[in-house]
Amino acid sequence: MQNEETAIRTTYFSIIGNTCLALIKGFAGFFGNSYALIADAIESITDIFASLLVLIGFKYAKRPADKNHPYGHGKIEPLITFVVTAFLVVSATIIAYESIQNIQTPHKTPKSWTLIVLGLIIIWKEISFQVVIRKSKQTNSSSLKADAWHHRSDAITSVMAFIGISIAIIFGKGYETADDWAALFASVFILYNSYLILRPAFGEVMDEQLYDDLIAEIREKSMEVQGVLGTEKCFIRKAGMKYHVDLHAIVDGKISVIEGHNIAHKLKDFLRKKNSKLGHILIHIEPNK
């Protein structure tokens, strides 16, 4: 439950930060004549809704296992990740469309003070990314990782806006649309990041076997349990922040069923003690041939 609480606190951090930034970007973009900043504000607004969905997902995933969900409710996480990614795609599409519209419409050069605002935003969003991505690794959360990449994509959008506004200010007349081009390029980065987030979440739903390091660790630790002579099959599937394990353990074929049963329980308890990220562990006893 500690990982779930950490993930929830981190999501609140994202929601509060994105709300403040959406307001700052919106006002700065409007009064500073910068669509790139307004596009940034649009993305921050979608980030708020995405983070709220992540929060709802975490609270649902915290529910204990029940009759209808014997493995818990962790599978909600990759589903929430799909929705969060959809928000990223929608925001990128809106930014791209509005950028093209603004490129075709003459407008004023952005104010130079918007660069200061953008500089501070870039620093804050990169700090936010580092905080959330670290927590995602700590909690083993795919949806928290998606939320972290929202911060990184926001930082990328802000960097592109900074470059575009700088070009518009330095070169002056004829380059007013530079920040609109910057926003358009940023939308491409956001779409690419969406794919990077979506792919592992899809693998999680499909129970892809992508955990070779963990399998190797389980096999190695299993040999430390008295009575275990080796291991055969080892399958792992991820649900939320937990890994569920199906393991075939080899024991002496001459021992009794009760002894084999006791070894299986000792092995299960030992593996859980060694790795808190393991959830359900099913041990199948194989006789040594």
N, C-alpha and C positions, 0 to 999 in steps of 0.2 A: 504493500500500500504506500510505502514511502516514495517509490518512483512515480506513482499516480499523483500524489500530492505535489511533488516537485514539478511535474508537467503542468498541473493546473496553475500553480503560482507563476510559472514561466509564461503561460498563456495570458494571464492577467497583465503581466509586464508588457506583452506585445499589444494588447488592446489599448492600454492607457497611452503607450508611446505612439501608436498609429493614430489615435484620436487627436492628440496634440499636434502631430505633424500634419495631418490632413487640414486642420484649421490654419496652421502657419503657412503651408504651401498655397492653399486656396487664396488667402488674403494677399500674400506676396505676389502670386501670379497675376491676380486681378489688378492690383495697384502698380505692379512692376511691369505690366505689358508683356508677360512671358507665358506663352501657352505651354512650354515645356514644364513650367512649375505647376500650372493648372493640371496638366496630364499627370504629373507626380502626385498631386492631391487626389485625383481620381483613383489612382492605384492604391493610395493609402486608405481611401474609403472602402475599396474592395477588400483590402487587408483586414480592416476592422471586422467586416462580416465574416471573412474567412477564419479569423482568430476566434470569433464567437462560436462558429461551427466546431472548431477544434475543441473549444472548452466544453461544449455540449457533448461531444464525442468522448472526452475524457471522463466526464461525470457518468455517462452511460457505461463506459468500459469498467468503471470502478465497481459496478454491481457484482456481487458474488455469484458463483455458479449456481444454477437452479435446475429443476427437472428438465426444462426445455433447452437449457444451455449448459450442459455438463462441463464444457470446457471454458466457461465464463463468457464474457461479452466483448472480448478483445478484438474480434474481427470487425468491429465498428470502425476501428482506426484506419485501415486502408480505404474503407468506403468514404470516410470523411476526407481522406487525402485526395480521393478522386474529385470530390466537390470543391476542395480548396484549389486544386489544380484548375478546375473549370473557372473559378473566379479569376485566376491568373490569366487564362486564355481570354476571358471576356474583357478584362481590363486592357490587355494588350491590343485586342481588336478595336476597342473604343479609342485608345490612344492613337493607333495607326489611322483610323478613319478621320478623327478630328485633326490629326497632323496634316493629312493630305488636303483637307478642306482649308486649313489655315495657310498652307503653302500657296494655294491658289487665290488667297485673299490678301491684298496689301494691308499691312498694319505697322504700328510704331515699333521702333527698336526697344528691346527690353531695357529697364533701368539697371544701372551698374551695381546698385546696392543689392540686387537680387543674387549676385555672385556670393556675397557674404552669407546670405541666408542659405544658399545651396551648399556652401562649404561646411557650414555647421550641420546641415542635414546629412551630408555624406558621412561625416565623422560619426554622428549619432547612429545612423542606420548600420554602419559597419560594426560598431560596438554592439548593437542589438543583435546582428547576425551572429557574432562570435559568442555572445551569451546564450542565445537560443540553440545554436548548433551544438554547443558544448553540453547543454542540458539534454538535447535529443540523443546524444551518444550515451550520456549517463543513464538515461531512462529507457533507452532502446526503443524510442517512439518514432514511427514513420511520419505521423501527422505533425509532430513537433518539428521534425526535419523539414517538412513542407512549409511550415510556418517560418522557419529560419530562412528558407530560400525566398520567402516573400520579402524579408528584410534585405537580403542581398540584391534581389531584382530591383527593389526600390532604390538601393544605393547606386546600382548601375544606371537606372533612369536618371538619377540626380547628377551623376558624373557626365552623362551625355548632355543633359541640360546645361551643365556648367560649361562644357566645351562649346555648345551651340551659342549660348548667350555671349560668351567671350568673343567668338568670331563675329557675331552681330555688332557688338560694341566696338571692337578694334577696327573692323573694316567699314563700318558705317552703312551709308545708303547703298541699297542693292543687296544687302546681306541680312535684312530684317527677318527673313524666314529661317535663318540658320538654326535657331532653337527648335523650330517645328521639325526640321530635318533630324535634329538630334533626338526628339521625342519619337519619331518614326523608326529610327535605328534602334532605339531602346526597346521598342515593342518587339523587335525581332529577338533580342536577347531574352526577353521575358518568355516568349514562346519556346525558345530552346530550353530554358530552365524548367519550364512546365513539363517537357518531355523527361528531363533528368529526374524530376520528382515522381512522375507518374509510373515510370518503368519499374522501380523496385516495389512500389505499392501493388502493381498488377501481379508481380511475381509472388507477393505475399498472399494475395487472394487465391492464386492458382497453386499454392503450396509447392513452389519450386524449391529444389534442393540446392540452395546457394550458401550452405553453412559448413563448408569443409573444415574450417579452423575449429569450429565448435564440435564437430563430429570427432575430429582428431583428439580434442581435449577430453571428451567424454570417454572415448576408447582408452586413453591413457589413464585417466582417473579410475576407471572401472577395474583396472588390473591391481589397484591398491586394496581392493576389497577381498578379504580372505574367502576362498572358495571359488572365486571367478578365475577361470583358466584362460579366457579369451572372449572376444566378441565377434559376432557375425554382422547381421544387418543393423544399420543404425539410420533411422529416418527422423528428420526434424521438420516441423512446421511452426510457423510463427503466428501468434494471435495476440495482437496488441503489443504489450511490452514483455510477453513471456514466450519461451520456446517450449513446445510440447515434443517429447521424445518417445520414439518406439525403438527399443534396443533388444537385440538377441544376445544373451549372455551364455557362454559355454561353461558348464560345470562338469564335475565327475559324474559319469553315467551310472555309477554304482550306488550313489547316495539315495536316501529316501525322498519321497515327494515332499515331506515336511521340511527336510533339510534344504532342498532346492527352493522351496517357498520362502524360507527364512533368509537365504542368500539374496533372493530377489528383493526382499524388503530392505535388507541392509544396504544393498547397492543403490536402491532408489533414494533412501534417506541420505546416504553418503554423497551422491551426486547433487542433491538439492542443497546440502550443506556447503559444498564446494562452489556452487554457482547459483546465486539467488535469482538469476534470470530464467531458470528452468521452471516450467509449470508442471503439467501432468507428465509423469514418466511411466510408461508401460514396459515392464521387463518380461521378455519371453525366455524361458530357460531351455537351452539346447544341451543334450547330453554329449559328452566328449566321446568321439568315435575312435 
